């Protein structure tokens, strides 16, 4: 965890990252703050933007880092370490649902670049996605983790060969894609216990609960971090005036939603507002309208899903979301609330 501490502050701002490799927390925090400040400025919240970037400013920013918990000394192959059977099955199911959604969108939209049905480019994309679907499909015979990981690599290889999707993805190689997505499966499998018997998912959530503390806090989570943060907030009684989810896979109905804790999926007790932002070109936020899948809390608060449109070929990036005025404005409005003193850091 990385904290920029201040004296008199308005509200603690907690960032929760998603999948990916090792991170330099101070640099990443600076990048997220810079993007958020840019979005605030465009949205007319220039004073808050300046305060956010001012050293020792009134906003105490915390970057809840948990990526180091995924490191395993015996990691080989795809870089995720030797997955057990359940982790590998979740990984393949995750890719299968992604392929199903991409195939449906390809059919509905005649391809991501507007190719007409029946055209060569459209047909090539349809055949490739059908091939990926067949690679991800369940096998009649039982398969161990190594076979499942090979299937996942085959699906990733096929997807990354598809233009323009492959060209838009952040992964330079199928092994990197599988390594990063395996973080989702390892979290949801809820195993990998340490010497004290604490599972990987609990250790990851502990980083977020420590960052939020006793509250109040504004929590902004991205990608896998939206799963982690949601479950952590269910375990806390801290007041959270605003919870923001960016590029979230929370409503993936085959893999993520059925494995969330607690069930049925709902809104944490302490939330006063939950805004869920999605981009139609975000390949991770494949089922973006969370209202259909999450119940409201006792205060009748539930997710409010809002679409944004970013430029560029890879829009899943947290900083692209944060730079959107529509994302930054409600964060700017939520931060300058009851002042208090924080000296942790």
C-alpha positions as CSV (number, residue, x, y, z in Angstrom):
1,X,0.0,0.0,0.0
2,X,1.2,3.5,-0.8
3,X,-0.2,6.5,1.0
4,X,0.3,10.2,0.4
5,X,-0.5,11.7,3.8
6,X,-1.7,15.2,4.6
7,X,-2.6,17.1,7.7
8,X,-6.1,18.5,7.5
9,X,-8.0,16.5,4.8
10,X,-11.5,16.4,3.3
11,X,-11.8,12.8,2.4
12,X,-9.6,9.8,2.0
13,X,-9.4,8.7,-1.7
14,X,-8.6,5.0,-2.2
15,X,-7.5,3.6,-5.5
16,X,-7.7,-0.2,-6.1
17,X,-5.9,-1.5,-9.2
18,X,-6.7,-4.4,-11.5
19,X,-4.8,-7.2,-13.2
20,X,-1.3,-6.9,-14.5
21,X,2.4,-7.2,-13.7
22,X,4.5,-5.6,-10.9
23,X,3.8,-1.9,-10.3
24,X,5.7,1.0,-9.0
25,X,3.1,2.2,-6.6
26,X,4.2,5.8,-6.2
27,X,4.5,6.2,-10.0
28,X,1.1,4.6,-10.6
29,X,-0.5,6.7,-7.9
30,X,0.9,9.8,-9.6
31,X,-0.5,8.7,-13.0
32,X,-3.9,8.0,-11.6
33,X,-4.0,11.3,-9.8
34,X,-2.8,13.2,-12.9
35,X,-5.5,11.6,-15.1
36,X,-8.2,12.3,-12.5
37,X,-7.1,15.9,-12.1
38,X,-7.2,16.3,-15.9
39,X,-10.8,15.0,-16.0
40,X,-11.7,17.3,-13.1
41,X,-10.3,20.3,-14.9
42,X,-12.2,19.6,-18.1
43,X,-15.3,19.1,-16.0
44,X,-15.0,22.5,-14.4
45,X,-13.6,21.3,-11.0
46,X,-10.3,23.1,-11.4
47,X,-9.9,23.9,-7.7
48,X,-10.2,20.3,-6.7
49,X,-7.9,19.3,-9.6
50,X,-5.2,21.6,-8.2
51,X,-5.7,20.4,-4.7
52,X,-5.4,16.8,-5.8
53,X,-2.0,17.4,-7.4
54,X,-0.7,19.8,-4.8
55,X,1.9,18.2,-2.5
56,X,0.5,17.9,1.0
57,X,-2.9,18.9,-0.3
58,X,-6.2,18.3,1.4
59,X,-6.9,15.0,-0.3
60,X,-5.2,12.0,1.3
61,X,-4.6,9.5,-1.5
62,X,-4.0,5.8,-1.0
63,X,-3.0,3.2,-3.6
64,X,-4.1,-0.2,-2.3
65,X,-1.5,-2.5,-3.9
66,X,-1.9,-6.2,-3.8
67,X,0.0,-7.4,-6.9
68,X,2.9,-8.7,-5.0
69,X,0.6,-11.3,-3.4
70,X,0.3,-13.0,-6.8
71,X,4.1,-13.7,-7.0
72,X,5.1,-17.3,-6.6
73,X,8.7,-18.5,-6.7
74,X,7.8,-21.6,-8.7
75,X,6.0,-19.7,-11.5
76,X,6.7,-21.1,-14.9
77,X,5.1,-21.3,-18.3
78,X,2.4,-18.7,-18.6
79,X,3.9,-16.8,-15.7
80,X,1.0,-17.4,-13.4
81,X,2.7,-20.3,-11.6
82,X,1.3,-23.8,-11.5
83,X,-2.5,-23.4,-11.3
84,X,-4.5,-26.1,-9.5
85,X,-7.4,-27.7,-11.3
86,X,-10.1,-25.3,-10.0
87,X,-8.0,-22.2,-10.9
88,X,-7.3,-23.5,-14.4
89,X,-11.0,-24.3,-14.9
90,X,-12.0,-20.8,-13.9
91,X,-9.4,-19.4,-16.3
92,X,-10.8,-21.4,-19.2
93,X,-14.4,-20.5,-18.3
94,X,-13.4,-16.8,-18.2
95,X,-11.9,-16.9,-21.7
96,X,-14.9,-18.9,-22.9
97,X,-17.4,-16.2,-21.7
98,X,-15.2,-13.5,-23.2
99,X,-15.3,-15.3,-26.6
100,X,-19.0,-15.8,-26.4
101,X,-19.6,-12.1,-25.8
102,X,-17.2,-11.1,-28.5
103,X,-18.9,-13.4,-31.0
104,X,-22.3,-12.0,-30.1
105,X,-21.1,-8.5,-30.6
106,X,-19.4,-9.4,-33.9
107,X,-22.7,-10.8,-35.1
108,X,-24.8,-7.9,-33.8
109,X,-22.5,-5.1,-35.0
110,X,-21.2,-6.8,-38.2
111,X,-17.7,-6.7,-36.8
112,X,-15.9,-4.1,-34.6
113,X,-14.9,-2.1,-37.7
114,X,-18.3,-2.2,-39.3
115,X,-17.6,-4.9,-41.9
116,X,-20.8,-6.0,-43.6
117,X,-22.2,-9.5,-43.0
118,X,-21.0,-11.8,-45.7
119,X,-17.9,-9.7,-46.4
120,X,-14.5,-11.3,-46.3
121,X,-13.4,-9.5,-43.2
122,X,-16.6,-10.3,-41.4
123,X,-16.5,-14.0,-42.3
124,X,-12.9,-14.3,-41.3
125,X,-13.7,-12.8,-37.9
126,X,-16.7,-15.1,-37.5
127,X,-14.6,-18.2,-38.3
128,X,-11.8,-17.2,-36.0
129,X,-14.2,-16.6,-33.1
130,X,-15.9,-19.9,-33.8
131,X,-12.5,-21.6,-33.7
132,X,-11.7,-19.8,-30.4
133,X,-15.1,-21.0,-29.0
134,X,-14.3,-24.6,-30.0
135,X,-10.9,-24.3,-28.3
136,X,-12.6,-23.1,-25.1
137,X,-15.4,-25.6,-25.1
138,X,-15.6,-28.3,-22.3
139,X,-14.0,-31.6,-23.1
140,X,-15.9,-34.9,-22.4
141,X,-12.8,-36.4,-20.6
142,X,-11.5,-35.0,-17.4
143,X,-8.5,-32.7,-17.8
144,X,-5.8,-31.6,-15.4
145,X,-4.5,-28.1,-14.8
146,X,-1.7,-28.4,-17.4
147,X,-4.2,-29.4,-20.2
148,X,-6.6,-26.6,-19.2
149,X,-3.8,-24.0,-19.2
150,X,-2.8,-25.2,-22.7
151,X,-6.4,-24.7,-23.8
152,X,-6.3,-21.2,-22.3
153,X,-3.1,-20.4,-24.2
154,X,-4.7,-21.7,-27.4
155,X,-7.8,-19.5,-27.0
156,X,-5.5,-16.5,-26.1
157,X,-3.4,-17.1,-29.2
158,X,-6.5,-17.2,-31.4
159,X,-8.0,-14.0,-29.9
160,X,-4.7,-12.1,-30.2
161,X,-4.5,-13.1,-33.9
162,X,-7.8,-11.4,-34.6
163,X,-7.5,-7.8,-35.9
164,X,-8.5,-5.3,-34.7
165,X,-9.1,-6.9,-31.3
166,X,-5.6,-8.3,-31.0
167,X,-4.0,-5.0,-32.0
168,X,-6.1,-3.2,-29.4
169,X,-5.1,-5.5,-26.5
170,X,-2.5,-4.6,-24.0
171,X,-0.8,-8.1,-24.2
172,X,2.1,-8.6,-26.5
173,X,1.9,-12.4,-26.3
174,X,-0.7,-15.0,-25.3
175,X,1.4,-16.1,-22.3
176,X,1.1,-12.5,-20.9
177,X,-2.6,-12.5,-21.5
178,X,-3.1,-15.8,-19.7
179,X,-0.8,-14.7,-16.9
180,X,-2.8,-11.6,-16.2
181,X,-6.2,-13.3,-16.5
182,X,-5.1,-16.1,-14.2
183,X,-5.0,-13.5,-11.4
184,X,-8.8,-13.4,-11.7
185,X,-9.1,-17.1,-11.5
186,X,-6.7,-17.4,-8.6
187,X,-8.6,-14.8,-6.6
188,X,-12.0,-16.4,-7.3
189,X,-10.8,-20.0,-6.6
190,X,-10.2,-18.8,-2.9
191,X,-7.3,-21.2,-2.2
192,X,-3.5,-20.7,-2.0
193,X,-3.5,-20.5,1.8
194,X,-0.5,-19.2,3.6
195,X,1.1,-20.7,6.7
196,X,-1.5,-19.2,8.9
197,X,-4.3,-20.8,6.7
198,X,-5.4,-17.4,5.2
199,X,-6.4,-17.7,1.6
200,X,-5.1,-15.5,-1.2
201,X,-8.4,-13.7,-1.7
202,X,-8.6,-12.8,2.0
203,X,-5.0,-11.5,2.0
204,X,-5.8,-9.4,-1.0
205,X,-8.9,-7.9,0.5
206,X,-7.0,-7.1,3.7
207,X,-5.0,-4.6,1.7
208,X,-8.2,-2.8,0.7
209,X,-9.7,-2.9,4.2
210,X,-6.5,-1.4,5.6
211,X,-6.5,1.3,3.0
212,X,-10.2,2.3,3.7
213,X,-9.7,2.0,7.4
214,X,-12.5,3.4,9.6
215,X,-13.6,5.8,6.8
216,X,-15.1,7.8,5.5
217,X,-13.5,7.2,2.1
218,X,-14.2,7.5,-1.6
219,X,-13.2,4.2,-3.2
220,X,-12.2,4.0,-6.9
221,X,-11.6,0.5,-8.3
222,X,-10.6,-0.8,-11.7
223,X,-11.0,-4.2,-13.4
224,X,-10.2,-7.1,-11.0
225,X,-10.0,-4.4,-8.3
226,X,-13.8,-3.9,-8.6
227,X,-14.3,-7.5,-7.4
228,X,-11.8,-7.1,-4.6
229,X,-13.1,-3.8,-3.4
230,X,-16.8,-4.8,-3.5
231,X,-16.1,-7.9,-1.4
232,X,-13.9,-5.9,1.0
233,X,-16.6,-3.2,1.4
234,X,-19.1,-5.9,2.4
235,X,-16.7,-6.8,5.3
236,X,-16.4,-3.2,6.5
237,X,-18.8,-0.9,8.3
238,X,-17.0,2.2,7.1
239,X,-19.0,5.0,5.5
240,X,-18.3,5.2,1.7
241,X,-20.0,8.3,0.2
242,X,-19.0,7.2,-3.3
243,X,-17.8,3.8,-4.8
244,X,-16.7,4.1,-8.4
245,X,-16.1,1.0,-10.5
246,X,-14.2,1.2,-13.8
247,X,-14.1,-1.4,-16.6
248,X,-15.6,-4.0,-14.3
249,X,-16.1,-7.7,-14.9
250,X,-18.5,-8.0,-11.9
251,X,-21.5,-9.2,-14.0
252,X,-19.8,-11.9,-15.9
253,X,-22.5,-14.5,-15.3
254,X,-20.6,-17.7,-15.9
255,X,-17.5,-17.0,-13.9
256,X,-17.5,-13.9,-11.7
257,X,-21.1,-13.3,-10.5
258,X,-21.8,-16.8,-9.2
259,X,-18.5,-16.8,-7.2
260,X,-18.9,-13.4,-5.5
261,X,-19.1,-13.3,-1.7
262,X,-21.7,-12.9,-0.3
263,X,-24.5,-14.4,-2.4
264,X,-26.8,-13.2,-3.8
265,X,-24.6,-10.3,-5.1
266,X,-25.7,-7.0,-3.6
267,X,-24.6,-3.5,-2.6
268,X,-22.5,-3.2,0.5
269,X,-24.2,-1.7,3.6
270,X,-22.0,1.4,3.9
271,X,-22.3,2.7,0.3
272,X,-24.2,6.0,-0.2
273,X,-23.6,6.0,-4.0
274,X,-22.2,3.4,-6.5
275,X,-21.3,4.6,-10.0
276,X,-20.2,2.0,-12.5
277,X,-18.5,3.3,-15.7
278,X,-18.0,1.3,-18.9
279,X,-16.8,1.9,-22.4
280,X,-18.5,0.0,-25.2
281,X,-15.0,-0.9,-26.6
282,X,-13.7,-2.2,-23.2
283,X,-13.3,-6.0,-23.8
284,X,-13.1,-6.7,-20.1
285,X,-16.4,-5.0,-19.2
286,X,-18.3,-7.5,-21.2
287,X,-21.6,-7.2,-19.2
288,X,-21.5,-3.6,-18.1
289,X,-25.0,-3.0,-16.8
290,X,-24.7,-4.0,-13.2
291,X,-28.2,-3.0,-12.1
292,X,-29.5,-6.2,-13.6
293,X,-27.4,-8.4,-11.4
294,X,-27.0,-6.6,-8.0
295,X,-29.6,-5.9,-5.3
296,X,-29.8,-2.6,-3.5
297,X,-28.8,-2.1,0.1
298,X,-31.0,-1.1,3.0
299,X,-30.7,2.6,1.9
300,X,-32.0,1.6,-1.6
301,X,-28.5,2.3,-3.1
302,X,-27.4,0.1,-6.0
303,X,-25.1,0.4,-9.0
304,X,-25.7,3.2,-11.5
305,X,-24.1,2.2,-14.8
306,X,-22.9,5.0,-17.1
307,X,-21.3,4.8,-20.4
308,X,-18.2,6.8,-21.4
309,X,-16.3,6.8,-24.7
310,X,-12.5,7.0,-24.8
311,X,-10.2,7.5,-27.7
312,X,-7.5,5.0,-28.7
313,X,-7.2,1.3,-29.3
314,X,-7.0,0.1,-25.7
315,X,-9.7,1.7,-23.6
316,X,-9.6,-0.6,-20.6
317,X,-6.8,1.5,-19.0
318,X,-7.7,3.0,-15.6
319,X,-6.2,6.3,-16.5
320,X,-8.4,6.6,-19.6
321,X,-11.4,6.2,-17.5
322,X,-10.2,8.6,-14.8
323,X,-9.5,11.3,-17.4
324,X,-13.2,11.3,-18.5
325,X,-15.0,14.4,-17.1
326,X,-18.1,12.3,-16.4
327,X,-16.0,10.0,-14.2
328,X,-14.0,12.7,-12.5
329,X,-16.8,15.1,-11.7
330,X,-18.7,13.0,-9.1
331,X,-15.4,12.2,-7.4
332,X,-14.5,15.9,-7.2
333,X,-17.9,16.6,-5.7
334,X,-17.7,13.8,-3.1
335,X,-14.2,14.6,-1.8
336,X,-14.6,18.0,0.0
337,X,-16.8,16.8,2.8
338,X,-16.3,16.8,6.6
339,X,-12.7,17.7,7.3
340,X,-10.7,15.6,9.7
341,X,-7.1,15.0,10.6
342,X,-5.2,12.0,9.3
343,X,-1.6,11.3,10.3
344,X,-1.1,7.8,9.1
345,X,1.3,7.1,6.3
